[in-house]
Amino acid sequence: MRQSSYRYLGLLDLVLVAALVGVFGPAALTTSVGVPAMAVAGMLALLAGVVAELSVGTVTVTWRHLIGASYALFAVAVPAVYAPVVLTGSAGGEELLLFVVSTIGGLSLLFYGVDVARGGRHFEVESNVERSIGV
């Protein structure tokens, strides 16, 4: 896989967020943590697909860190939808099952994100973007 492919993932995610806001209105951004988390994750993935690194002062964030953060947010987005009813104890069997399944899926996304952020021991992603942004 190539680093530049993440821009398409980011764009797809932002289109899905826009569709949710279009169908459910701006309330979609405030009723759950999931949709805003998906929006930020999409922006991070898009950014990781177009720059090699970001520098602000002495802090430099590489595209690998951006992908790690993006996948961490993806991992939290879906379970966060079901977490409130599970934590309050008012979840039915279906909601509990969806929470467990989405948490397991989220852990696999988190594993992928951490692996890419650490250099890709298990998943190889080729760096093919040279652009740097620095202040």
N, C-alpha and C positions, 0 to 999 in steps of 0.2 A: 504494500500500500504506500501511497505517496502522501506527504504532508499536505500538499495543495488540495487533496480530496476532501479535507475537513471543511473547506469553505462551502462545499455543497451540502454537507451535513448541517452546518450552521444555517445556511439559507433555507433548507427544508424545515428545520426546527422553527425558524422565525416565521415561515409561511404557515405552519401549523398553529403557532401562537396567534398570528393575525386572524386565521380562520376562526379560532375559538373566540377571540374578541369580537369578530364580526357577527358570529352567531349568537353569543350570549351577552354581548355588550361589554363595556369597561369593567363591569362587576366581575368578569372572569379573572381579572388581575388581582382582585382583592378578596375573593371568597375562599381561596385556597393558596397554599404555598407552592403548589405544583406548577401552575402556569407561569408565575414570575420566575421560578427557578429554571423552567424550560427556556424562557426568554433570555436569561443571563447565560445559560449554558450554550444556547445557539449563538449568541454574540461572541462568546469565548472561542467556540469552534470555528466560527467564521474568521475571527482575528488570527487564530492559530494557522489557518490555511493560507493566509496572505502575508504574514510577517515571520521572520526567523526569531526576532527578539524585540522586546520593549525595554527601554531603559529610562528610568526617572531618577536623576541624581546618581547615587551609587548603587541603586537596586536595579538588577537586570532580571527580567522574566523571559524565559525562552518559550518557544512554541510548545515544547513538551510539557512545561508547567501549565500552560493555558489549556492544553488537552486534558491533563490530569484534573484540573479544576472543573472543566466542562463535564467530564464523565462523572465526577463526584456529584455534581448538581443533578445530572441525569439520574444517578443512582438514588438520590433523595426525593426527586420530584413525584414519582408515582406512589411510593409508600406513604409520603406525606399527606396524600389525599385521604387515606384510610386511617392514619395514625390517631386523629382526634377521637373517633368513635371507639377505637380499640383501647386507647388509654383511659377513656371514661367508663369503659365496661359496658357500653350500650351497643356494641357491634353484634350483628347477627352472624350466623354461620357463614353466609356468603361474603360478607365484608371481612371477616376474620381470615377466610381462605384467600381472598384477594390481597389482603395485607401481607400474609405469609409468602405467597407466590411472588408478589412485586418486590418484597424485601430480598428474596433469594435472587431474583433477576437483577435487582439493584446491586447486590454484592458482586455479581459477575461483571457488571459495568464498572464498578469501583476497582475490581482487580485489573481490568483492561486499562483504565485510566492511570492507575498507579504504575503499572508496568511500562506504559509509554512514557510517563513522566520520569521514570528512573533510567530510561535508555533502551527499553525494549528487549529484555532478556527472552520473553516468551512470544511477544508480538513485534515483528519487525516493521517499522515505519521509516521509509526513506525520506530524508530531508531534501527538499527540492526548491525551497524558497530562500532567497538571499536578502530580502529587504529587511532593514532594521529601522526601528523608530526610537529616537532618543531625545530626551530633553536635557 
